[in-house]
Amino acid sequence: MARREERNLLVGLDIGTSKCVAVVGQVTPEGQVEVVGRGEHVSRGMNRGDVVNIELTTQAIKRAVENAEHMANCRAQSVFVGISGTHIRSLNSTGVAPVRAGSVSERDVDSVMDAARAIAIPADQKILHVIPQEFVVDGREGIHDPIGMHGVRLEAKVHIVTGSISAAQNIHKCVESCGLKVDKLILQHLASSYATLLPDERDLGVCMVDIGGGTSDIAVFKGGTIRHTAVLPIAGNQVTNDISVAFRTPAPYAEEIKVKYGVALPEFAAGDDEIEVKGVGDQPPRRLSRLTLAEVIKPRYEELFRFIRKELHRSDWYDLIAGGVVLTGGSAQMPGVVELAEEIFELPVRLGTPHNVDGLKDVTRSPAYSTAVGLLLYGRSSKPQIAKAPTQGMGYWAQRVGDWFRGSF
């Protein structure tokens, strides 16, 4: 087998509420990520981003990684792991530091970043990310890379993401029980944004919504950087539960019905289409209209999108996302979801799929793998030694942000 170091491989691990996905990416000499392996397994040990069963979560991780290793013909040693859940908190902060030698140095940037992160957080939380939004040198705003600029006062505006210490420790324990090392815990919606958002959208203003099984993750970008994040406890599993209750069928069959026949708008379902629904226990199967299924699904997605719109209004970002909304995640690919979202948000909405990656088409073209692919892209930017280091433009800025991420614990 080829050694991981020789092939410059990265592994992204997305531990979701409904399934655990592992993706192996190979960094080419040109710095491009090529997906060469994928594995997944049903996840029963997670609930809304939190580990609720160590053994089941460990088993799901092990099976997913083994399947990805087999496809990529490699042996994983460490992984970039996504983290989300209702325990995630975020806020914007500002730090100020003097410029020591007349022009801004890396040491000055480190000092002002340390000042920005020096905030009071609850004892049960830890800082996951300190993401620079912009720098201000002697009152001059909108600076992305201040190094080399002349001034006497440096200010940094940052976005800080915190998470539960115990939740992070549980994820570490599950991953390490599989004989793997955690390279970094990364906010899942941050990873998804790496894979799905375009530079123009980040600049103009856009809201990315990653609809998973247990949570829906929100990330707002403006001026090329992240401005606001939030996690809502409404997602695909609530849709499955509604189908299970309304059709009186076990949850696994409800999930199967949702994936195969689900539509978010009744007009997407032909009136004469029928679905065979298995009964509970010994009850015989029944046949129900696909239109009825759509009428069960639509209210839950409407509720989700109204909650998201309310969150955008609450945080005063709704009027600033001229780029609209990008939906991604496994629960976003249902027919009619994008059209329903456009009705609720009254903004342009598109389905976000991974870009800037090559390799397995079923991974690179599916919104269900946005987080896993985004973890690979994050890993590439945070490990410049395995890829060609950009010297200017957006690639340079992304690499510098990656460098700051690595020091944010």
N, C-alpha and C positions, 0 to 999 in steps of 0.2 A: 504494500500500500504506500501511496505517496504521503510523505510527511506534510503536516499542515504548514510548517514554517517554509518549506521549499516551494510550496504552491501559492503562498501568500493568501491563505484562506481566512475568511471571517464567518462567524456563525451568529445569526440573529435568532433570539428565542422570544416568541410572543405567547405568554401564558394567559390565555383567555378564560372566560367563564364557561364557554361551551366547548372550546377545543384549544389544544396546545400545538403551536406551529413552530417548527425549526426550519430555517433556511440557511443554506451554505452558499456563500458567494466567493468567487475568486477574483482578486484584483489583478487586472492585466498590466503589462509594462506601461501602457498609456494612462493608467490610473482609472480605467473603466471597471465597473463591477459587473461580473457575469454570474448569474445564478446557476449553480451546477448541481444543487441538491435540495430536496424538499421533503419534509416529513411532518406528519400530523397525527394526533391521537385525541380521542374524546377526553375532555377535561371534566372531572366530577369533583375535584377538590378545591375549586375556586368559587367565590361568590362575590360579584361586584368588585373584582380587583383584589380581594383579600383571600389569603390561604385559609381554608376552613378544615382541610384534611391533609396533613403532611404526607401521609402514605400515598393517597390517590394522586396528589399533585406530583410527587416524585415519580410515580409510575408513568404518568402522562408525559412528563419531561423526558424520561429515559426512552420511552417508545418513540416519541417524535424525533429525538436526536439520533437514535439508532437508524431510523428509516432515512433520515437525511444523510447520515454518514454512508449508508449502503449505496444510495443513489450517487453520491459525490465520490465514492471510493476513497474515503479519507477517515481520519480519526480526530474528532473534535477534542480540544483541550480546554478551551475557554469560550464563553459566549457573552454577547451583548444582550441584556435582558430588559424588556419593557416593563414598566410599572405604572399602574393607574389605580383608580378606586376612589371612593367617597372620602378617604382620609387625605387626599391631595389638597393642599392649600397653595395659594399664590398671591403675590403682592408686588407692587412696584416700589423701588427704593432708590435713594440718591446718596452718593458718597462724594466727598470733597477731599482733595489732597494738594499740597504745594508741588510745584515743578522745581526740582532741586537744582538743575544745571542750566536753566534757561531754555532748554528744549525738552520736550516730553520723551522720556525713555521707557523701556519695558518695565523698569523698576517703578517708575511713577504710575504706570498703568496698573501694576500689581497692587500698589499701595491704595489707589483710589477704589479698586475693586474690593479690596479688603474692607475699606471704610464703608462701601455700599452694602456689604453683606453683614455688617456689624449691627444686627437688629435683634430685638427680643422675640423669640419664638417659644411656643409651649415646650415643656420638658419632654413630652412624648413625641416631638417632631424633630426631624433632621433636615438639613438643606440638601436638596437633590441637585439643583441647578442654580447658578447665578448667570443669567443671560444678559450680556450688554445690549442695550437698546441704542444709545448714542452717547457721545462724549461732548463736553463743553469746555473749550479752552478760552479763558478770559472773556466769558460771555458769548463767544461764538458757538452757536448751536449747530446740530445736525452733522457732527463729525463722527465718522465710523472708525477711522484708524488715526489716532492722534499722534502716533510715534513720529518724532522728528519735528513737530510743530513747535514754534516758539511761544512762550507764555510763562505766567507765574502761578496760575491757578487752574487746576484740572478738576473737572466734575464728571461723574459717571452716573448715567441713569440706567438702572438694571431691572430685570424681571426675575424675582426670586420664587422658586418652586420648592415647597417642603412636603415631606411625606412622613407617615408614621414609622417610627423606629422599629417597632415590633413587626409591622408588615414587611419592611425591607429585610429584617433579620430572617423572617420565615421564608421569604423567597430565596435568600442566600442559602439557607439550610437545605431547601429542596434541591437546588441546583448542585450544591456541593455534595449532597448524598448520591448524586449520579456520577461522581468523579470528575466534575467540571469546575472550572474557576469562573467567577463572574468578573468580566472585564469592566463592566459599568452597568449600573441601573439607570435607565433612561426613561423619561416621561414618554408614555406611549403616543400621545398626540403630537409631541415634538418630533418623534421618530416618523410618524405618519406624514407630517408636513414635509420632511426631507424628501419623501418619495412622491408626493402628489402635487405640491404647489409649484407654480411657475414664478420666476423672478418678478415678472410684471404684476402678478397678483399680490405678491408680498409687498411691493412698493405702493400700489394703488390702495390696498386695503381689502382684506378677504377674511372670511370666517370659515375655518375648516372644522367639520364635524365628523368624528370617527364613531360610527354606530356599531358597537360590538354586541356581544351576547348579554353582558351584565350592566355595562355603563355606556353612556354616550359622552365622548370627550370633545371639548370645545377649545379651539385655539384661534385667537384673533391676531392677524398680522397687519402691520401698517408701517410704511417707511422702510421696508425691507427686513423688519425684525418682529419678534413676537411681543405683543402688548398685553394680552389677557388670556388666561386659561381657566377652565372650569370643568367639573365632572358632574354629570347628571345620572341619577340611578334609574333611568328609564332606557330600555334598549330592546334588543331582539327577543330576549327571554320572556318579557312581558307580553309580546305578541304571541309567542308560543303558548303561554299560559292562558291567554284569552281564547285561543282556538281550542285548547284542551277542555276548558270549562264550557264554552258555547256548544261544541260538538260532542261533548261527553266521551272523550277518547283519551287514552294515556298520553303523557307528555312526549315520549319518543315518537309516537305516530303523529302527534300534532306538529312536531318539528319537521317531520318528513313531508307532511301536507303543505306546510308553510314554504318549504324550499322548492317543492315540485310545482305547486299550483298557486301559490300566494301572489296576489296583486294588491297594490295599495289604493287603487281607484276602481270602482265598479265598472266604469266604461272599458277597462282593459280586460274584462271577463265576458265571454259570450254567455248569453242568458240560458242556452241549452246545454252548456258544459256541466257535467256531473262528476263528483268525486266519491270514491268508495272510502268510507270512514270506518275504521275498526272500532268495535265496541269495547267496553270495559269488562274484564273477566270473561265470562261465557256468553255475553250478549252478542248477538249476530251483527255483522257489519251492516251499515246503512249507506244509502247514496244520497248525497246532498249537493245542492247547486254551488258552482264555483262563484256565482254572484253573491251568495250568502257568505261565503268565505271572505270575499272582498269587503263586505259590509262589517265583518268582525274586525278585520285588520285595519281598515282606514281610521277609525277613531283613535287607536293607540298611536299611530304615526302622527296624527293631527295633534294629539296631546304632547308628544315629544317635541314637535316643531314649535308649538306655541310656548312651551317651556324654554326652548332655546331662544326664541325671539324675545321673551320676557327677560332672560338673562342678558341679552345684548342691550336691551333698553336700560336695564338696571345698571349696567357697567358703562353706559353712555357710549357704546361703540356701534350701535345699529346704524346711525347716520353717517358713519365714517368708513363703511365697508363697500365702497363703490364697485369693487371687484366681485361682489356677490358672495355666494356660499358654495363651498366644495364639500360634497358628501363622499365619505369613503367608509370602509369597513364591510364586513360580511353582510350585515343587515341593511346596507344601503343599496344593494344590487337588485332588490326586488323590483319588478316592473311597476311603474307608476309612482315610485317614491320620489324621484326627481321632480316630476310634474306636480305632485301634491305639495312638495316643499316650496316650489315657486309660487303656488297659490297662497301659502301661509306667510312666507317671508316677504313676498312682493319684491323680490330681488332675483337677479340671474342665479341659477343653480346648475351645477354640472356634477357628474360622477367622476370622482378622482381615482385614477389608477396609477400604479407605479410608472415612473419615467426615468430616463437616464440610466437604465440598466438593460443588460442583455441576458440571454440565456433562456431558461424554461418559460415557454409562452404562457402556460397555465398559471404561472406565478406573476410574471411581469405584466399581464393584462387583466389581473383580477384585483378589485378593491379589497377583497378579503385578506390579501397578503401585503397591504400597504404598510402596516406597522412592522412586519418582519423584514421587508425590503428596506424600509427606512432605517432600521437598526443596522443593516449592513452599510448603508450610506453614511450613517453617523460614525460607524467604526472606521470606515475609510478616511473620513476627515479628521478623526482623532488619532489616527496612526499614520502620520505623514511619511514615516520611514518606509512603508510598504507601497507608497504611491508617489508619483512625481509631485513635488511640492510646488503649488502655484506661486507665482511671484507677483501677481497683480489681479485686479478685478474681483468678481464675486467669489471665485475659488479661493483667493487669498484671504478674503474676509471670513469665508466659511471655515477655513483651516484655523484662523486665529480664534474664532469662536469655539472651535473644537478644543483648542489648547486651553482656553479658559474653563470649558466644561470639565476637563480632566482634573483641574484643580479646585473644583467647586465643592468637594466633600470636606 
